Amino acid sequence: MYNGKKVIDVHGHLSTPVHFRAHVMNMIALRTPNENINIPEAAMKQALDRHLRVMDERDIDLQMISPRPVAMVHWERPILQEAWARTTNNVIHGQCVMHPDRFVGIAQLPQSGDLNIEACCTELERAIDKLGFVGALVNPDPGGDRQSPGMDDKAWFPLYKRAEQLAATLIVHPSITRDPRLDRIPHSYQYNNITEETLATLLLEHSDVFEKFPKLKIVICHCGGALRRLIEIGEPIDAVNPSRANDNMITASGEASGVCGVSPAMTFSSQNRRQRPPAAMSTLRLSRARAAA
């Protein structure tokens, strides 16, 4: 709780023992899809106990858990990626069943360098309708080579349409980059988060995506790529300008605003809909009104 309000972290990633990533590494090495993952109950409990302890230390009541972006292996071939996405989502679902009052599922989509949109739509539908998830992560550059179409491109539209029909929120979160210029930078995926999320935000804001899909809900992690705070339709802005108070966690006085993150307008939907007060960690929400501002 925070000032008497329930705290919901919309940007969390699942915790697993080593068996989880070992499974996908075997798939990659053997070039064979395999959804029969075996994680000992005691090992999973140990990982989740630590995760819940960290949440409690930070007064987080409910967390939306998604895949670890660096473990989505979107640079792999679709045949492996589709099996790995289903496996990951089944593990997330299992954790939500174990702790239904603490976790809500956010899906991994079987993206690849060529987007693989049809398979993404199929898995999104399974995650929402069968597993009770409320949204999915979307990697704007799944191949890690900056060759994928921008998020304003019509190639993404079937996914947007399906998400709109399912009332599912898409959460933009990049993974790794294979840009050779970043080879000497440790944990370079963090830099990739800034650039890819900022680009996705600007492309969506300068597009007609929200006119074509007025009920589409998109969340951009890490403050919309952070650089977005310094850019307003191509012009520099004061990141804590009072006119943007509703969008910022920090007010013009430099103090934290009364809302833990984003606007109350941000909602998540699922078949087993439950009341979820607004609270997010360093996350920017895009909507039709926001994109037109």
CORFENVEN-V988500 format. One record per run of one state. SS is the DSSP state (a for helix, b for strand, c for the rest). FROM is the first residue (numbers start at 1). TO is the last residue. If there is no record, write none. Layout:
{{SS	FROM	TO} {SS	FROM	TO}}
//
This chain:
{{c	1	1} {b	2	2} {c	3	4} {b	5	5} {c	6	7} {b	8	13} {c	14	17} {a	18	30} {c	31	40} {a	41	57} {c	58	61} {b	62	66} {c	67	68} {a	69	71} {c	72	77} {a	78	98} {c	99	102} {b	103	107} {c	108	116} {a	117	129} {c	130	134} {b	135	138} {c	139	153} {a	154	166} {c	167	168} {b	169	172} {c	173	179} {a	180	182} {c	183	188} {a	189	205} {c	206	208} {a	209	212} {c	213	216} {b	217	220} {a	221	225} {c	226	226} {a	227	230} {c	231	231} {b	232	232} {c	233	234} {b	235	235} {c	236	241} {a	242	247} {c	248	249} {b	250	250} {c	251	255} {b	256	256} {c	257	282} {b	283	286} {c	287	287} {a	288	292} {c	293	293}}
//
